[in-house]
Amino acid sequence: MTASANASPAVESRPYDVAIVGGGIIGLSTAMQLLDSSPGLRVAVVEKEERLARHQTGHNSGVIHSGIYYRPGSWKSRFCVGGKDRLIDFCQRNEIEFDECGKVIVATHESELGRLQDLYERGVANGVPDLEVVEPERLAEIEPHTSGIRALWAPHTGIIDYVQVAEAYAGKFQSAGGDVFTDTTVVAVRQTADGSALETSRGTVQARHVINCGGLYADRLARMMGEDTDVRIIPFRGEYYKLAQASEGLVKGLIYPVPDPRFPFLGVHYTRNIHGYVEAGPNAVLAWAREGYRKSNISVGETMGALTFPGFWKMTAKHWRTGMQEMNRSYRKSVFVNDLRKLIPDIQPGDLEPGGSGVRAQAVAASGALLDDFHILRGRRALHVLNAPSPGATSSLAIGEYLTEMARQDFGLPTA
Ligand SMILES: Cc1cc2nc3c(=O)[nH]c(=O)nc-3n(C[C@H](O)[C@H](O)[C@H](O)COP(=O)(O)OP(=O)(O)OC[C@H]3O[C@@H](n4cnc5c(N)ncnc54)[C@H](O)[C@@H]3O)c2cc1C
């Protein structure tokens, strides 16, 4: 049983060696691996929701990425390719269902062929196995309802339920003696003589060291801990449609467009979910609240926080045209359908039912640049994960291992 299924225990006043803020997949992977490498350490995970993995980890596409898109040498390429293999191994050993259903990235216009070839070369450089450029006949065998002039076939891309994975990490962490406090929001942080006092909604958690895995609030938490970072998290909502049951046969696995290289998002795509249904999306629209899962969710304070950040306006100046297109697609189903039709010409508006949404914690620099790579800030007696976008869930074991190693070095933790 994990903490997500139990009432959270009372917050302890005895100091912890390490407190991890955020019970998403990255915080939990790090917690599990910290205790694995330093048994006997006192570690706590502090999570504001009643259950674990309720935000990005529980609102994503559920894809096990294979590592095609990322610049060779980047943290994303390193953590995704290595992390995927470790994730699959973890799932096999812990009986977590996944399916290597494969994915096609489909070029539908001549202008995309150069970028498709670049993606192939990136994937090969990143060590993604068995990538293949396929012509329309072979594409029709893989995805019979898709139309394209050429495609990239990645047979080892898969699907999974990341909430199950995160809960499995939490279960192992707790079995190794770790504490999980849910329903416990960190509202302020005081520096003390020998660490930090995390003031929470359920009392004070004392810790010598802190690892901030706060997702959509990671920048705020970093500032609460006195870090001077010019990075701000801007929430981008991703909205999905769901294919009506009668239309699910149009998609066998994962069907993606060739992405726009100026953006860290992959373009609206079709995803077969591990639970059987098919999703279409997500788009990427600015959200007016960090946990703004619906268009109607507006937080005046959080919106003002974004509007008073100079990076927001610089980002908007650079990308306003795409932003308007995304808004248009968000409000007009016909525009969404037209984009999806480029991949499956037979799709009709009636095939699509309203689906869920997720909010991406996208870090933006003061220059207005959207941070593309994972970003971890070394702080005073603390580490802060300030940008962990997709493929963060695929990479969770690799990121957690890296944070564990950083913590061992920076915090001087003992090893097993
Ligand atoms: C729409 C969408 C689609 C995606 N698709 C994929 C995909 O297919 N494959 C993939 O690999 N990745 C995907 N990702 C990315 C992936 O979901 C993230 O990289 C990953 O979930 C990040 O995990 P996390 O633990 O950093 O953040 P989160 O899961 O958001 O966890 C952060 C936690 O911190 C808690 N917290 C925040 N503030 C406080 C506080 N003050 N006190 C206590 N707790 C706090 C939150 O409640 C939350 O539980 C997608 C993301 C989105 C949004």
PDBQT file of the ligand as one rigid body, heavy atoms in Angstrom, charges set to zero:
ROOT
HETATM    1  C1  LIG A 501       0.022  17.434 -21.306  1.00  0.00    +0.000 C 
HETATM    2  C2  LIG A 501       1.296  16.717 -20.959  1.00  0.00    +0.000 A 
HETATM    3  C3  LIG A 501       1.708  15.603 -21.710  1.00  0.00    +0.000 A 
HETATM    4  C4  LIG A 501       2.896  14.941 -21.394  1.00  0.00    +0.000 A 
HETATM    5  N1  LIG A 501       3.206  13.786 -22.036  1.00  0.00    +0.000 NA
HETATM    6  C5  LIG A 501       4.292  13.079 -21.649  1.00  0.00    +0.000 A 
HETATM    7  C6  LIG A 501       4.561  11.790 -22.203  1.00  0.00    +0.000 A 
HETATM    8  O1  LIG A 501       3.782  11.257 -22.986  1.00  0.00    +0.000 OA
HETATM    9  N2  LIG A 501       5.700  11.153 -21.836  1.00  0.00    +0.000 N 
HETATM   10  C7  LIG A 501       6.586  11.708 -20.937  1.00  0.00    +0.000 A 
HETATM   11  O2  LIG A 501       7.639  11.092 -20.677  1.00  0.00    +0.000 OA
HETATM   12  N3  LIG A 501       6.328  12.901 -20.364  1.00  0.00    +0.000 NA
HETATM   13  C8  LIG A 501       5.194  13.573 -20.673  1.00  0.00    +0.000 A 
HETATM   14  N4  LIG A 501       4.910  14.761 -20.069  1.00  0.00    +0.000 N 
HETATM   15  C9  LIG A 501       5.851  15.309 -19.080  1.00  0.00    +0.000 C 
HETATM   16  C10 LIG A 501       5.722  14.614 -17.724  1.00  0.00    +0.000 C 
HETATM   17  O3  LIG A 501       4.386  14.454 -17.352  1.00  0.00    +0.000 OA
HETATM   18  C11 LIG A 501       6.494  15.438 -16.694  1.00  0.00    +0.000 C 
HETATM   19  O4  LIG A 501       7.827  15.586 -17.154  1.00  0.00    +0.000 OA
HETATM   20  C12 LIG A 501       6.543  14.798 -15.315  1.00  0.00    +0.000 C 
HETATM   21  O5  LIG A 501       5.286  14.347 -14.909  1.00  0.00    +0.000 OA
HETATM   22  C13 LIG A 501       7.103  15.797 -14.324  1.00  0.00    +0.000 C 
HETATM   23  O6  LIG A 501       7.030  15.219 -13.047  1.00  0.00    +0.000 OA
HETATM   24  P1  LIG A 501       7.255  16.102 -11.760  1.00  0.00    +0.000 P 
HETATM   25  O7  LIG A 501       7.332  15.165 -10.616  1.00  0.00    +0.000 OA
HETATM   26  O8  LIG A 501       8.400  17.039 -12.006  1.00  0.00    +0.000 OA
HETATM   27  O9  LIG A 501       5.982  17.070 -11.695  1.00  0.00    +0.000 OA
HETATM   28  P2  LIG A 501       4.501  16.837 -11.152  1.00  0.00    +0.000 P 
HETATM   29  O10 LIG A 501       3.970  15.520 -11.543  1.00  0.00    +0.000 OA
HETATM   30  O11 LIG A 501       3.718  18.027 -11.587  1.00  0.00    +0.000 OA
HETATM   31  O12 LIG A 501       4.676  16.835  -9.580  1.00  0.00    +0.000 OA
HETATM   32  C14 LIG A 501       4.958  18.002  -8.825  1.00  0.00    +0.000 C 
HETATM   33  C15 LIG A 501       4.261  17.853  -7.492  1.00  0.00    +0.000 C 
HETATM   34  O13 LIG A 501       4.640  18.912  -6.631  1.00  0.00    +0.000 OA
HETATM   35  C16 LIG A 501       3.531  19.193  -5.797  1.00  0.00    +0.000 C 
HETATM   36  N5  LIG A 501       3.702  20.523  -5.203  1.00  0.00    +0.000 N 
HETATM   37  C17 LIG A 501       3.767  21.714  -5.857  1.00  0.00    +0.000 A 
HETATM   38  N6  LIG A 501       3.871  22.729  -4.977  1.00  0.00    +0.000 NA
HETATM   39  C18 LIG A 501       3.892  22.178  -3.741  1.00  0.00    +0.000 A 
HETATM   40  C19 LIG A 501       3.968  22.734  -2.422  1.00  0.00    +0.000 A 
HETATM   41  N7  LIG A 501       4.045  24.055  -2.200  1.00  0.00    +0.000 N 
HETATM   42  N8  LIG A 501       3.950  21.873  -1.362  1.00  0.00    +0.000 NA
HETATM   43  C20 LIG A 501       3.876  20.523  -1.566  1.00  0.00    +0.000 A 
HETATM   44  N9  LIG A 501       3.770  19.957  -2.797  1.00  0.00    +0.000 NA
HETATM   45  C21 LIG A 501       3.793  20.769  -3.869  1.00  0.00    +0.000 A 
HETATM   46  C22 LIG A 501       2.356  19.097  -6.758  1.00  0.00    +0.000 C 
HETATM   47  O14 LIG A 501       1.119  18.933  -6.097  1.00  0.00    +0.000 OA
HETATM   48  C23 LIG A 501       2.759  17.910  -7.615  1.00  0.00    +0.000 C 
HETATM   49  O15 LIG A 501       2.197  16.690  -7.152  1.00  0.00    +0.000 OA
HETATM   50  C24 LIG A 501       3.714  15.430 -20.335  1.00  0.00    +0.000 A 
HETATM   51  C25 LIG A 501       3.294  16.535 -19.580  1.00  0.00    +0.000 A 
HETATM   52  C26 LIG A 501       2.079  17.153 -19.853  1.00  0.00    +0.000 A 
HETATM   53  C27 LIG A 501       1.619  18.269 -18.963  1.00  0.00    +0.000 C 
ENDROOT
TORSDOF 0
